[in-house]
């Protein structure tokens, strides 16, 4: 990787860290605080949320028919998601210690906090729980696979890859064989040193 590309990647990483910090410090317009796993809104906001809540029957009448019809297909996807969850978690817990790779914390990816929004009815909260699990699970799996890829084959593809993980940009260029084994070992060492 040439020096200019490395400098740009370092700047991007620094800016992403700075952005995360700024977003975390930014005061919320919704007046809530996070206490442990619980999100607490100010009383006036909670009351406003309750007034905005759509009752189940009103929601059912206003809901798009195609959403109700396709619901069973969408929710059937829980089966492969749970199976993938079990297998990827088993893989990580058994193999990552052997490789010296820090385990991925699922709680950093799968977050269930939308149930605390009182303007959602129980069906909407159920939908949000499903989506939080599905999206979080895909991100969790992606990070586990990204760490595995960094350990075994940190080489970019010849063709452009859409939706690549954060680690991919720092991988070795396709066809760059010079000192491959030493550089591979450097990638593995970097994984072992991650926080």
C-alpha positions in Angstrom: 0.0 0.0 0.0 1.5 3.3 -1.0 2.2 6.0 1.7 -0.5 8.4 0.4 -3.2 5.8 0.7 -2.0 4.8 4.2 -2.1 8.5 5.3 -5.6 8.9 3.9 -6.8 5.7 5.7 -5.3 6.9 8.9 -7.0 10.3 8.5 -10.3 8.5 7.8 -9.9 6.4 10.9 -9.1 9.4 13.0 -12.1 11.3 11.6 -14.4 8.3 12.3 -13.2 8.2 15.9 -13.7 11.9 16.2 -17.2 11.7 14.7 -18.2 8.9 17.1 -17.0 10.9 20.1 -18.8 14.1 18.9 -22.0 12.2 18.3 -21.8 10.6 21.8 -21.2 14.0 23.4 -23.9 15.8 21.4 -26.8 16.8 23.5 -29.9 14.9 22.4 -32.9 16.9 21.2 -35.1 14.2 22.7 -33.9 14.7 26.3 -33.0 11.2 27.3 -30.3 9.6 29.3 -28.8 6.2 29.1 -28.5 4.4 32.5 -27.0 1.0 32.0 -29.1 -0.7 29.4 -32.1 1.5 30.1 -33.0 4.7 28.2 -34.9 7.2 30.3 -36.8 10.1 28.7 -37.9 13.2 30.5 -41.4 13.1 31.8 -42.8 15.6 29.2 -41.3 13.5 26.4 -42.7 10.3 27.7 -46.1 11.9 27.9 -45.9 13.2 24.4 -44.8 9.8 23.1 -47.8 8.1 24.8 -50.1 10.5 23.0 -48.6 9.7 19.7 -48.9 6.0 20.1 -51.2 4.3 17.5 -53.5 1.6 19.0 -53.3 -1.9 17.6 -56.6 -1.8 15.8 -56.0 1.6 14.3 -52.5 0.4 13.2 -54.0 -2.7 11.7 -56.5 -0.7 9.6 -53.9 1.8 8.5 -51.2 -0.8 7.8 -50.4 -1.6 4.2 -51.9 -5.0 3.2 -48.7 -6.1 1.5 -46.9 -5.8 4.9 -49.4 -8.2 6.5 -49.2 -10.7 3.6 -45.4 -10.8 3.5 -45.0 -10.9 7.3 -44.7 -14.7 7.5 -42.0 -14.7 4.9 -40.0 -12.0 6.6 -40.3 -13.6 10.1 -39.4 -17.0 8.7 -35.9 -15.5 8.2 -35.4 -15.8 11.9 -34.6 -19.5 11.5 -31.5 -19.0 9.3 -30.5 -16.0 11.4 -30.5 -17.9 14.7 -28.7 -20.9 13.0 -26.0 -18.5 11.7 -25.8 -16.9 15.2 -25.3 -20.3 16.9 -22.6 -21.4 14.4 -20.7 -18.1 14.1 -20.7 -17.7 17.9 -19.5 -21.3 18.3 -16.8 -20.7 15.7 -15.6 -17.5 17.4 -15.6 -18.9 20.9 -13.7 -22.0 19.9 -11.2 -20.7 17.3 -10.5 -17.1 18.1 -8.6 -17.9 21.3 -6.5 -20.4 19.3 -5.6 -17.7 16.8 -5.1 -15.0 19.4 -7.9 -12.9 18.0 -10.0 -10.8 20.4 -13.6 -12.0 20.4 -16.3 -9.8 19.0 -18.8 -8.5 21.6 -22.3 -9.2 20.3 -23.7 -6.5 22.6 -21.8 -3.9 20.5 -23.8 -5.0 17.4 -27.1 -6.4 18.6 -28.9 -3.6 20.6 -32.5 -3.9 21.8 -33.5 -0.4 23.0 -36.4 0.5 20.7 -38.9 -1.4 23.0 -38.5 1.5 25.4 -40.1 3.9 23.0 -43.6 4.4 24.3 -45.0 5.8 21.0 -44.7 2.3 19.4 -47.4 -0.3 19.9 -46.6 -3.9 20.7 -46.5 -5.0 17.1 -44.2 -2.1 16.1 -41.9 -3.0 19.1 -41.9 -6.6 17.9 -40.9 -5.5 14.4 -38.2 -3.3 15.8 -36.9 -6.2 17.9 -36.7 -8.4 14.9 -34.9 -5.8 12.8 -32.5 -4.9 15.6 -31.6 -8.6 15.9 -31.3 -9.2 12.1 -29.3 -6.0 11.3 -27.1 -6.5 14.4 -26.5 -10.1 13.6 -25.4 -9.4 10.1 -23.0 -6.7 11.5 -21.8 -9.1 14.2 -21.1 -11.9 11.6 -19.4 -9.4 9.3 -17.0 -8.3 12.0 -16.2 -12.0 12.9 -15.6 -12.8 9.3 -13.5 -9.6 8.8 -11.2 -10.6 11.6 -10.9 -14.1 10.2 -10.1 -12.7 6.8 -7.5 -10.4 8.3 -5.9 -13.4 10.0 -5.9 -15.8 7.1 -6.0 -13.8 3.8 -5.7 -10.0 4.1 -5.5 -9.5 0.4 -7.8 -7.2 -1.7 -9.7 -8.6 -4.6 -8.8 -7.8 -8.2 -12.3 -6.4 -8.8 -14.0 -3.6 -6.9 -15.9 -4.9 -3.9 -19.1 -3.2 -2.8 -19.9 -3.1 0.9 -16.5 -4.2 2.2 -15.8 -4.1 5.9 -13.6 -1.5 7.6 -10.5 -3.6 7.6 -10.5 -4.3 3.9 -9.0 -0.9 2.8 -5.8 -1.7 4.7 -5.4 -5.2 3.2 -2.6 -6.0 0.8 -3.0 -5.1 -2.9 -4.0 -7.9 -5.2 -0.9 -9.6 -6.6 1.5 -7.8 -4.3 3.6 -10.8 -3.3 6.7 -9.1 -1.9 7.3 -10.1 1.7 3.8 -11.6 1.9 4.5 -14.0 4.8 6.1 -11.2 6.9 3.2 -8.8 6.2 0.7 -11.6 6.9 2.3 -12.0 10.3 2.1 -8.3 10.9 -1.7 -8.4 10.3 -2.0 -11.3 12.7 0.0 -9.4 15.3 -2.2 -6.3 14.9 -5.3 -8.5 15.6 -3.8 -9.8 18.8 -3.0 -6.3 20.0 -6.5 -4.9 19.4 -8.4 -3.5 22.4 
